[in-house]
Amino acid sequence: PMVLKRGNEAEPETLDPLLATTTVENNIVGDMFMGLTTEDVNSHVIPGMAEGWSTSADGLVWTFRLRENLKWSDGVPLKASDFVYGFRHLLDPKTAARYASIEYVIKNAEAVNTGKMPPDQLGVRAPDDRTVEITLEGPTPFLPGLMKHYTAFPMPEHVHKKYGAAWARPGAMVSNGPYMLTEWAPHDHVKLVKNPYFYDAGNVRVDEVYFYPIENESTALTMFRAGNIDANLTTR
């Protein structure tokens, strides 16, 4: 198999995309999950889980149409309701997601996040299994760019309801992006393997990705020169 070994600066605090706060976590969850949109090699917004989208004349209602036959990494169909579930969970004050405010452009998002409204009043709904409809507080032309952020990733309702907060661990976690989680050995490595149910799996060339929490840059350089890692991701 083709294997990629990456230095990743620090131990992730969580692999739950909705609770992620650092580049270290983003590097991993970004390989496992995909939002309605994603980005190309030049960081331009392109269709992700959605094959396309349209906007109402006043710019307040965006309708995203999902690709056909999307699945989670356990083979369970991925539905528009998984996006609704993700947004409601993100903005539920009990979740305490540190970056929930990024999605305050969505109608009633701030009111839900501050406990003034119940999560079902959030302006995101699923009229059918392939349609995600998002109503906004005001016109937000940059919404497609916002939908690629990890706060907008879908959440596997069937897994979260079974495992609760422990859903984001090996053996429980499922994902919808190019890779899925198989190992998390704290302070040693996180291992991802190719997700056979990813809609574009045929174009995913790397079979396995390892992330090593290497905090010392000189250690990372030594490992790179010795061929023990292929790249080192650093924010410094």
Disulfide bonds with the S-S distance in Angstrom:
none
